[in-house]
């Protein structure tokens, strides 16, 4: 057999190679078969939507929803920046919405297409990262604080300083999230969690280095299980997982320190390159229906941005401060912002903390 490929053979090989590469560039805009139902591609956090809710939307609209997941805002952005196309709806967090707007990744929203978006909580109506809600709809929200075991620590801690208490050496967990970890220490210092001041960030790093021998682990996963099992008695983290730990171990409690903490919101957006823009809008409106939003809130134990949904969830969910923050906490909460070039200062300080 000749070692030289014919032009036809070479063409077929090229086409086959191209076909193999396409899935890595993002989801297919079509379904499993050319004659299949319209397909919506949903790019969201792991385990962020119940399968029964997706099935309900599919039945109602006679469509197929394909879910792809990410584990961090940075992963979401990196995939889109790498050229992935075909996604319709995504769920970035607050500060990432601002970055995606700046980079031209989002499609503008028409409020007339999203009547349920008009029902969101008053304090979520005009947020700093998208004040006119031109590009995003707040979906789920909450706080970052301290989960603790009241059987070991009877008096509720009211300050971030307890995470530096040597009595609890080896029984403290911190998020594996540089902005959140620095946010906690910066607030404990009376500074903004969005500081761009080099000396302030350096001082925060030194405080974290002094804390490090006390920390059992830096993790953003399963710290609720560490609390519930008693492996740690203090955990820095998001309220939702703390609420899940409470369900397993009744002595677990949750506090937002007096110095202040992060308030966050995950948002629904339509990507500029979305193949199914009209369907994407109907999907967002569906997820914000009060009854659907309430079911999501109950399942994930995060607060829904839908005001009517708050009244539809169970009393145990509505009255849990780890899920629905009390109104009197709102004035000491701070939104994470894009710190621009100062992120390099945080990157360097975080690397030093983790390497030492």
C-alpha positions as CSV (number, residue, x, y, z in Angstrom):
1,X,0.0,0.0,0.0
2,X,1.3,3.5,-0.9
3,X,2.2,5.7,2.1
4,X,0.9,8.7,0.3
5,X,-2.8,9.5,1.1
6,X,-5.0,10.6,-1.7
7,X,-6.6,14.0,-1.4
8,X,-10.0,12.5,-0.8
9,X,-8.6,10.4,2.1
10,X,-6.8,13.3,3.6
11,X,-10.0,15.4,3.4
12,X,-12.0,12.7,5.2
13,X,-9.3,12.4,7.9
14,X,-9.4,16.2,8.4
15,X,-13.2,16.2,8.7
16,X,-13.1,13.4,11.3
17,X,-10.5,15.2,13.3
18,X,-12.6,18.4,13.3
19,X,-15.6,16.4,14.4
20,X,-13.7,15.1,17.4
21,X,-12.5,18.6,18.4
22,X,-15.9,20.3,18.3
23,X,-17.3,19.0,21.6
24,X,-14.3,20.4,23.5
25,X,-15.2,23.9,22.2
26,X,-18.6,24.0,23.9
27,X,-21.9,22.3,23.6
28,X,-23.6,21.5,20.4
29,X,-26.4,23.9,19.4
30,X,-28.6,21.0,18.3
31,X,-30.1,18.0,20.0
32,X,-29.2,14.3,19.8
33,X,-30.8,14.0,16.4
34,X,-31.5,16.5,13.6
35,X,-35.2,16.1,14.1
36,X,-35.1,16.4,17.9
37,X,-36.8,19.0,20.0
38,X,-35.1,22.4,20.5
39,X,-32.2,22.2,23.0
40,X,-31.4,24.7,25.7
41,X,-27.8,24.5,27.1
42,X,-27.6,25.5,30.8
43,X,-24.2,26.2,32.3
44,X,-24.5,26.2,36.1
45,X,-23.0,25.2,39.4
46,X,-22.8,21.5,40.3
47,X,-26.1,20.1,41.7
48,X,-27.7,23.6,41.5
49,X,-31.1,22.6,40.1
50,X,-33.4,19.6,40.8
51,X,-33.9,17.2,37.9
52,X,-37.7,17.3,38.5
53,X,-37.7,21.1,37.9
54,X,-35.8,20.6,34.6
55,X,-38.2,17.9,33.6
56,X,-41.1,20.2,34.3
57,X,-39.7,22.9,32.0
58,X,-39.0,20.3,29.3
59,X,-42.6,19.1,29.4
60,X,-44.0,22.6,29.4
61,X,-41.9,23.9,26.5
62,X,-41.5,20.6,24.7
63,X,-37.7,21.1,24.7
64,X,-34.6,19.4,25.9
65,X,-32.3,21.0,28.6
66,X,-28.7,19.9,28.6
67,X,-26.8,20.8,31.7
68,X,-23.0,21.5,32.0
69,X,-21.4,22.5,35.3
70,X,-18.5,24.5,36.6
71,X,-17.0,24.6,40.1
72,X,-15.9,28.3,40.3
73,X,-16.5,31.6,38.6
74,X,-13.0,31.5,37.3
75,X,-13.7,28.2,35.6
76,X,-16.9,29.6,34.0
77,X,-15.0,32.6,32.7
78,X,-12.0,30.6,31.4
79,X,-14.2,28.3,29.4
80,X,-16.1,31.2,27.8
81,X,-12.8,33.1,27.1
82,X,-11.4,30.0,25.5
83,X,-14.0,30.2,22.8
84,X,-16.7,27.8,24.1
85,X,-20.0,28.6,22.4
86,X,-23.4,27.1,22.4
87,X,-24.4,27.8,26.0
88,X,-27.7,29.7,26.5
89,X,-28.1,30.4,30.2
90,X,-25.3,30.7,32.8
91,X,-25.2,31.4,36.6
92,X,-22.2,33.7,37.4
93,X,-21.9,35.3,40.8
94,X,-22.2,39.0,41.4
95,X,-18.6,40.2,40.8
96,X,-18.3,37.9,37.8
97,X,-21.4,39.4,36.2
98,X,-19.5,42.8,36.2
99,X,-16.5,41.2,34.5
100,X,-18.7,39.4,31.9
101,X,-20.5,42.7,31.1
102,X,-17.1,44.4,30.6
103,X,-15.9,41.7,28.3
104,X,-19.1,41.8,26.2
105,X,-20.1,38.2,27.0
106,X,-23.7,38.9,28.0
107,X,-26.9,39.6,26.1
108,X,-29.1,42.5,27.3
109,X,-32.4,41.5,28.8
110,X,-35.9,42.9,28.1
111,X,-37.9,43.2,31.3
112,X,-41.1,42.5,29.4
113,X,-39.9,39.0,28.7
114,X,-39.2,38.4,32.4
115,X,-42.3,39.4,34.4
116,X,-41.2,37.2,37.4
117,X,-38.0,39.1,37.7
118,X,-40.1,42.1,38.8
119,X,-40.9,40.1,42.0
120,X,-37.4,40.0,43.5
121,X,-36.5,41.2,47.0
122,X,-36.3,45.0,47.4
123,X,-32.6,45.0,48.5
124,X,-31.7,43.0,45.4
125,X,-33.4,45.4,42.9
126,X,-30.4,47.7,42.2
127,X,-27.1,45.9,42.8
128,X,-23.7,47.5,42.3
129,X,-22.5,45.1,39.6
130,X,-25.6,45.6,37.4
131,X,-27.7,48.4,38.9
132,X,-30.3,48.6,36.1
133,X,-30.6,44.8,35.8
134,X,-29.8,45.1,32.1
135,X,-27.9,41.9,32.0
136,X,-28.7,39.7,35.0
137,X,-31.5,38.5,37.3
138,X,-30.6,37.7,40.9
139,X,-31.4,34.1,41.5
140,X,-30.1,32.8,44.9
141,X,-28.3,34.8,47.5
142,X,-26.9,34.6,51.0
143,X,-24.0,35.5,53.3
144,X,-20.6,34.2,54.4
145,X,-20.1,33.8,58.1
146,X,-19.0,31.3,60.8
147,X,-20.6,28.0,61.6
148,X,-19.8,26.7,65.0
149,X,-20.7,23.8,67.4
150,X,-22.6,25.3,70.3
151,X,-22.0,22.1,72.3
152,X,-18.3,23.1,72.4
153,X,-18.6,26.9,72.2
154,X,-21.8,27.7,74.2
155,X,-21.5,31.5,73.9
156,X,-22.2,32.6,70.3
157,X,-19.0,34.2,68.8
158,X,-19.7,37.7,67.6
159,X,-16.3,38.4,65.9
160,X,-14.0,37.0,63.2
161,X,-11.3,37.0,66.0
162,X,-12.5,33.6,67.2
163,X,-10.9,32.0,64.1
164,X,-7.6,33.1,65.6
165,X,-8.3,31.5,69.1
166,X,-5.5,29.0,69.9
167,X,-8.0,26.9,72.0
168,X,-9.4,25.6,68.7
169,X,-6.2,24.7,67.0
170,X,-6.7,22.0,64.4
171,X,-10.5,22.3,64.6
172,X,-11.0,25.3,62.3
173,X,-11.7,25.2,58.6
174,X,-11.5,28.1,56.2
175,X,-12.8,28.4,52.6
176,X,-10.3,27.6,49.9
177,X,-11.2,30.9,48.2
178,X,-8.7,33.7,48.3
179,X,-11.1,36.6,48.0
180,X,-13.4,35.2,50.8
181,X,-10.5,34.4,53.1
182,X,-9.0,37.8,52.6
183,X,-12.4,39.3,52.9
184,X,-12.9,37.8,56.4
185,X,-9.5,39.0,57.7
186,X,-9.9,42.5,56.1
187,X,-13.3,43.0,57.7
188,X,-11.8,41.9,61.0
189,X,-9.3,44.7,60.5
190,X,-12.0,47.3,59.9
191,X,-11.1,47.4,56.2
192,X,-13.2,46.8,53.1
193,X,-13.0,43.3,51.6
194,X,-12.4,45.1,48.3
195,X,-9.3,46.9,49.4
196,X,-6.7,47.6,46.7
197,X,-4.2,49.1,49.1
198,X,-0.9,47.1,49.0
199,X,0.1,47.7,52.7
200,X,-3.4,46.7,53.9
201,X,-3.3,43.5,51.8
202,X,0.1,42.7,53.1
203,X,-1.0,43.2,56.7
204,X,-4.0,40.9,56.1
205,X,-1.6,38.2,54.7
206,X,0.5,38.4,57.9
207,X,-2.5,37.9,60.0
208,X,-3.5,34.9,57.9
209,X,0.0,33.5,58.3
210,X,-0.3,33.7,62.1
211,X,-3.6,31.9,61.8
212,X,-2.5,29.1,59.5
213,X,-1.1,26.8,62.3
214,X,-4.6,26.7,63.8
215,X,-6.4,25.7,60.5
216,X,-7.2,22.1,59.9
217,X,-8.0,22.6,56.2
218,X,-8.8,25.2,53.5
219,X,-11.8,23.8,51.7
220,X,-14.8,25.1,49.9
221,X,-16.3,21.6,49.7
222,X,-17.8,19.4,52.4
223,X,-17.0,21.8,55.3
224,X,-20.6,21.2,56.4
225,X,-19.8,17.5,56.8
226,X,-16.7,18.4,58.8
227,X,-18.9,20.4,61.1
228,X,-21.6,17.8,61.3
229,X,-19.1,15.0,62.1
230,X,-17.4,17.1,64.8
231,X,-14.0,17.1,63.0
232,X,-14.1,20.9,63.2
233,X,-16.0,23.1,65.6
234,X,-15.5,26.4,63.7
235,X,-16.0,26.8,59.9
236,X,-15.7,29.8,57.7
237,X,-18.2,29.4,54.8
238,X,-21.5,30.1,53.0
239,X,-24.7,29.9,54.9
240,X,-26.4,27.2,52.8
241,X,-23.9,24.4,53.7
242,X,-24.1,25.5,57.3
243,X,-27.8,25.0,57.2
244,X,-27.3,21.5,55.9
245,X,-24.9,20.8,58.8
246,X,-27.6,22.1,61.2
247,X,-30.0,19.5,59.9
248,X,-27.5,16.7,60.7
249,X,-26.1,18.1,64.0
250,X,-28.6,20.2,65.9
251,X,-25.9,21.9,68.0
252,X,-24.5,23.7,64.9
253,X,-25.2,27.4,64.8
254,X,-24.4,30.2,62.3
255,X,-23.4,33.8,62.8
256,X,-22.4,36.8,60.7
257,X,-19.6,38.6,62.7
258,X,-20.2,42.1,63.9
259,X,-17.3,43.5,61.8
260,X,-19.3,42.5,58.7
261,X,-19.1,39.9,56.0
262,X,-19.8,39.1,52.3
263,X,-23.3,39.1,50.8
264,X,-23.4,37.3,47.5
265,X,-25.9,36.6,44.7
266,X,-25.7,34.1,41.9
267,X,-27.4,35.4,38.9
268,X,-29.2,34.1,35.7
269,X,-27.8,35.6,32.5
270,X,-28.2,35.0,28.8
271,X,-24.9,34.7,26.9
272,X,-24.3,36.9,23.9
273,X,-23.6,33.9,21.7
274,X,-26.7,31.9,22.9
275,X,-28.3,30.0,20.1
276,X,-31.7,29.9,21.9
277,X,-32.1,33.5,23.2
278,X,-35.9,33.4,23.3
279,X,-36.0,30.0,25.0
280,X,-33.3,31.2,27.4
281,X,-35.6,34.1,28.5
282,X,-38.5,31.7,29.1
283,X,-36.3,29.4,31.1
284,X,-35.1,32.3,33.4
285,X,-38.7,33.4,33.9
286,X,-39.6,29.8,34.7
287,X,-36.9,29.5,37.3
288,X,-38.1,32.7,38.9
289,X,-41.7,31.6,39.2
290,X,-42.4,31.8,43.0
291,X,-43.3,28.2,43.4
292,X,-40.4,26.9,41.4
293,X,-38.0,29.3,43.2
294,X,-39.3,28.2,46.6
295,X,-38.7,24.5,45.7
296,X,-35.1,25.4,44.7
297,X,-34.6,27.4,47.9
298,X,-35.8,24.4,50.0
299,X,-33.6,21.9,48.2
300,X,-30.4,24.0,48.2
301,X,-31.0,25.8,51.4
302,X,-30.0,29.1,49.9
303,X,-32.3,32.2,50.0
304,X,-34.3,32.8,46.8
305,X,-34.2,36.3,45.3
306,X,-37.9,35.9,44.7
307,X,-39.9,37.8,47.3
308,X,-43.0,35.7,47.0
309,X,-40.9,32.5,47.3
310,X,-39.8,33.5,50.8
311,X,-43.4,33.2,51.9
312,X,-43.8,29.8,50.2
313,X,-40.8,28.0,51.8
314,X,-41.2,26.2,55.1
315,X,-41.0,28.2,58.3
316,X,-37.8,26.3,59.3
317,X,-36.2,27.5,56.1
318,X,-37.5,31.0,56.2
319,X,-36.5,31.5,59.9
320,X,-33.0,30.0,59.6
321,X,-30.5,32.9,59.6
322,X,-28.0,30.8,57.7
323,X,-30.5,30.7,54.8
324,X,-32.5,33.9,55.0
325,X,-30.3,36.6,56.7
326,X,-32.3,38.8,59.2
327,X,-33.0,42.3,57.9
328,X,-30.9,43.9,60.7
329,X,-27.8,42.2,59.2
330,X,-28.0,43.7,55.8
331,X,-26.4,47.0,56.7
332,X,-23.1,45.3,57.7
333,X,-22.8,43.1,54.6
334,X,-20.5,44.0,51.6
335,X,-20.6,42.9,48.0
336,X,-17.4,41.5,46.5
337,X,-16.2,43.7,43.6
338,X,-13.7,43.3,40.8
339,X,-10.5,44.8,42.2
340,X,-8.9,45.2,38.8
341,X,-5.1,45.0,38.8
342,X,-5.0,44.7,42.5
343,X,-6.0,41.0,42.0
344,X,-2.3,40.4,41.4
345,X,-1.6,41.5,45.0
346,X,-4.2,39.0,46.3
347,X,-2.8,36.3,44.0
348,X,0.7,36.8,45.3
349,X,-0.4,37.0,49.0
350,X,-2.6,33.9,48.6
351,X,0.2,31.9,47.0
352,X,2.6,32.8,49.9
353,X,0.0,31.8,52.4
354,X,-0.6,28.4,50.8
355,X,3.1,27.7,50.2
356,X,4.3,28.4,53.7
